[in-house]
């Protein structure tokens, strides 16, 4: 409890710097305006905190903001020092608003389906993908596509709901309660998918729920005569909707998971041939110890 909590460097968006954003929030693409601040402040803070994390990785970098929505996140990345930000989305109305509200010489907004982006290989240093993967037909395709777009050792930052909390007892192939989502991952499933293309650098949770508050947990604990509402682990204090390193918490699970990854370095053809040669060599018998 006494150790210093991790803080993210905060670059704030000041409302006075931009024209009024009067787009109606439908519950899916977050916008920043008085109505959202008043009625959906929790959702707004969740989204802003994810981009605050991404700001740590973008200075002097070329960045893709995949499914950029209203564009405030792309602006935050530019303010944090990105050399250029490309925000793509499939909603033309959102893109029009983004250009009007968060336009800048170092930001371009363009129409694009994240699984069919007509962009060159190795185009970006950082790809940001917040609350995107659960909306597309096959998340593994987007993960591969993001790796194609990244330079060697490029950074992929992705967030998504954790099905274990968002839709407990539901299977991956079943429709989530949020009808905008095609599916939802558990943390284990997401990490397993990412490891095909990436090395995991950092793993965060957001908006935590105590394990003992789950109905099934209480049923089992009561059946085993265990205290239903106590938790033995002394977790650090989590302020609101801040991101927390999952290595620091126990007995709680996040509604959202945020992962920072680095693109894996693939061996060259010469290295692959050498590896295959080494594998084909017969194994010499070593000394026998009795």
WOUR-V420109 format. One record per helix or strand of 3 or more residues. SS is the DSSP state (H for helix, E for strand). FROM is the first residue (numbers start at 0). TO is the last residue. If there is no record, write none. Layout:
BEGIN
<<SS FROM TO> <SS FROM TO>>
END
This chain:
BEGIN
<<H 14 16> <H 33 38> <H 40 54> <E 61 65> <H 71 78> <E 83 88> <H 91 101> <E 106 110> <E 123 129> <H 132 134> <H 138 148> <E 149 161> <H 162 165> <H 186 193> <E 197 209> <H 210 212> <H 214 222> <H 245 247> <E 251 262> <H 268 279>>
END
